[in-house]
Amino acid sequence: MMKVIALLALLTFVTISFPKFCLAEETTEYMLAVLNAHPKIIERDDITITRFRYLLQNIRSNTKDKPTDKGMGSAILYMRDELQKKYGVKINLLEFTEGLNKFLNDRTIKPVFTEALTWYALFYSKTLE
């Protein structure tokens, strides 16, 4: 339980940012698609950009606090990276975001985004053990 509280506190009070190679003027969905495809290069009309756009919009509509795209993208990326570090498993960013979206769609009450992300990450980590 203390880990959950620590993760919530970290996600609530720390500003998480994208890696330095992501340009500030790029959209969040484009940056997520680039990071998902890394080291491959994607085109500006790649379908994963559209998919990330949809997922971010859907996740926002299913949370109580309506976070920004950049805030959601940064937090999702951070949580995915933390899971990878802890378990040493390559986790696909698109699949992780799809899972979070499904997790939120299954809720009857809209949670706060950081709480939902933390609970999903804990749920996801149990599948890796």
Protein Blocks (a to p, Z undefined) as FASTA:
>chain_A
ZZmmmmmmmmmmpccdddfklcfkbcfklmmmmmmmpmbdcdfkbfklmmmmmmmmmmmm
mpfklpafklmmmmmmmmmmmmmmmnopacdfklmmmmmmmmmmmpmbdcdfklmmmmmm
mmmmmmmZZ
